[in-house]
Amino acid sequence: MWLIGNGLAFLALAQPPQELPKIPPLSTLEAEVANGLEPRVLTLDECLAMSMEHQPRIQAAMASLRAARAAHSGIHSLRGLAKLSPDLGIRKSQSDHGLAVANAVLRQETEDTRYAVRRAYFTVIYAEAQAERLRRLAEILEKGNKKTSPNVWLDDTFGISSRLRMTLTKTRSNLAIAEVGRLKARYLLLEEMGGKRAIGFLPEPAEKTLPKPIINITLDELESLMGEHRGERILAREGVAIANLEAEAQRRSLPFKFISNSFASFTSNNATPVPTPERGGEYRPGAINLEMPPNFGGPKRYRVERAEALADRAELTDETTTNLTNLEARVAFLTLREIERRILADKASIAEVRMIFLRASQSSLSSQDGMVLGQAVEILVDYEELRLKHVLIASELMRETCGALEIPFEPRQPDPSIPAR
């Protein structure tokens, strides 16, 4: 009696399928924001090549390098009375280090841009894969929402119909996020390549699936490559040399001068923060920046004392930069290992959930599949996100070593759980 009574109660509470509100097609939104930009399909290598030519940040770093070369040539070309200056040899040595600083800034900016382009490119592919899966899921659920199950009492007793309706609502919301997110990522890719004015079209990735990075490196190897090649580490080392030379230049300066120019009055040598501080969920300290005034004032004793103190500060800048970049390397390496372990853990069930999704998309939705379909799709979505994180951490490792580490990417076959339209 209880079972019959509750079955009737479930039937009374069962809601008829509701007419779903129409969401404007994505093409309408694309036309609204495209502002005359036509799509163009490009490979990742083509996007990277265009960014090297058009990215303003790289152009700015190249301009700084030209300025450093001019300053270097200017100091080395001094003749006449200037050769009598007691610190001329030191200024020439400092200019050599200053040129190395400008080259390091350009190399690091180049790799930072490569990373940004890869990140945006892979994010577009990821968002489209997620959107396509959610479109298929919405189609499956909409068909189930429109037809009456032959076993209404059973479906409503176990909440299957209600569960599917709620899953459809969530799916439509997530689909809107994925579709708009993909469009955002395409515009981000455009900006990283150089911007609308320089590029003149909206890039569209040629690849449809995320590649598989082949990463074979130990933590010691990563730290070694980063210590030798990363731009910020070079900046810090060169800063120590420049500051120590400045202390020596002040020792050689004329005692009767009350204002003595520093190397900073000839050229810039400031190191950038490595990395910027974070005070959010994951605390990350900030770096100590290199400091040098354009001139030193006062009697020689105090000018020398100040220059020596700033040289000590430069040593601490180098030390903290080493510590912080090593911390970044360890965090990135541990993140890589975490992703690899999670991918292995998920592989045991991923084939099964793909089969459920494929079966539901190719035939009528059974009550059994309906009970687990939403969870199966969540597993597929999480797995695709892990793949995205895998290619992004590979890109990050290349950035941290300033391109010294080259990670190959192998293409993957399309997801078999998403049949071609």
C-alpha angles and dihedrals in degrees: 000000000000091000093048093045093049091045089057090047091054090049090052092050094046111113122217116244110280124224105251119230114251116249114210111253117263090242089068091057092044091053090049095056102028092084093197097318113139120207121250125188114231138171120235091254090054091051091049092049092051092048091054089056102040111024107117092211090060091045089052092051089049089052089051089051091052089050091050090050090051091050090047092051091045094055094043092049096056111129140169119025091000089072088066091065109114093220100045094105090051092050090053091052090048091051089055089055091044090056089051089053092053092048091050091050091052093048093049093045089051092053092043088055092048089053092049092050093048091048093051093043094051091045091057090053091047094049092050092050090051093045092051092050091048091048090055091047091050090051091051093048095044090055090050091048092054100048127068114239115235087228102049094155093053094045094049094041090060093035094243096137093047091045092052092049091052091046089052091052091050091045093054090050093048090047091056089051093049095047095048090041090057091052090049090051091052091054090047088053089050091053094046089052091055109286138269097295094052098038103032099197139063111256120231119193115244091210119077100191131051112255125234115247117220104216119181110164138116125225091249091053091048093051091046094051092045093049091053102040113020112113098226092052090052090047091053094048093047089047090058091052093048093048093048090050089049091056089052091048091054090050089055095045120114112272096222094057114098095189119044122184118233130213088263088069088062101041143348120264105164117143120223121241113274105226119351112244122262125200098175132094092318110042114220122176123226128240129255108245126224111256130201128154121219090244143007119230135198134038117341094254092061094041089056092045091052093047091050091050090052089049088055088050090052089055089053090048089056091047095049092044089054091049095047097046090047087052090052090050093052093046091049092046093049090047089053091052091047092052092047091051093048092050090052091047092051096046091078093067103024094086091053096049090047088054091051091050093045092048092050092049095049101044141019115300113258123212090244094054090041091061093057103026096096092050091045091055091048089055091050091048092050091047092053089050089054089054089052091050089049094057091041094053088049089053090048092053090054090050093049091054091045091241096309088116112063114195117194120220121215119206118243129217116251116273106272090212090068108064116209113261 
